[in-house]
Amino acid sequence: MRANPAPYGGDCTLLLSGEVYDVNCVNEGSGDKYVGKGLRRGDLFSLYLGEYLVVYRIESDGTLVGNWAHSRSNDYGKETLRPKK
């Protein structure tokens, strides 16, 4: 496994549909788009986004702090999603 230290940013939209979230993200640097599904259980939010699995802890202010792993390589890392104000 190898950590991915490269910083990145972007926007994600999470839309609840029943018990499953539809998720769409765009990487602001590359323009790459990712589409996936998410599930919330208590203070955990798990997301399958294209080739990525991400597990977040939901903070009291709604921020998602998590770890991801890439399904087709040994890459993994950390990321934070902050709600738009």
N, C-alpha and C positions, 0 to 999 in steps of 0.2 A: 504494500500500500504506500502511496505517496501523497503527502499533504499538498494542497494547492494554495500557495500563499498569495497568488495574484489578486489584487483588489478588483471588485466589479460593483456595478450598481444597476438599477433599473426599476421598473414598476411591475407590480403584480395586482391582479384583480381576483378577489375570492367571492364567489356568488353561491350562497347556500341554496340547494335544491333538494328538499326533503332532508335526509341525513348526510348527504354527500355534497361537498363543495366542488364547483367547477372552477378551475384555476387557470389563468392566463398570465404569463409573464413575458416581459421584453427586456433584454439586456441592453442598456443604454449605450455601451461602448461598441458592441458588435452588431446590434440590431437583431440578434437571434431571438426567435420567439419560441416559447415553451407552453405546452398545453397539458393539463393533467387533472387529477382528481385528488381530493383531500378528505380526511375524516378527523373529527374532533372527538376526543374522549377525555373528559375532565379538563385538566390543564395541559394536555398534550394534543398537538395537531400533527398528523402524519400526512405526507404528500408524496404522490408519485407524479413526477413531472417529466414527461418524455423519457429520458434515460437516467433520471435522477430519483433517488429516494431521499426524502428529507424528513427528519423528526424534530419538531419544535416544542419548546416549553412556552406556554402562554403567560406572559407577565401581567401584573395587575393593570398596567396601562394599555394592554392590548398588543404590546410588542411581542413578536415571535422570535425566540432565540433558539437556533438549532444547529444540527450537524447534517451534512449530506454525504452521499456516496454515489459515484457514477457506476452504472451497471455494466459498462463495456470497457472499463479500464480499472486501474487501481487508485484512481484519484478520489480524494475525499476532502472535506473542509468544513468550515463553520460559516454561518451567515445569520443576519438579523433582518427581519422585516418589520418596519415601523409603520403604524397607521398614518395615513395622510390626515393632516389637520384642516 
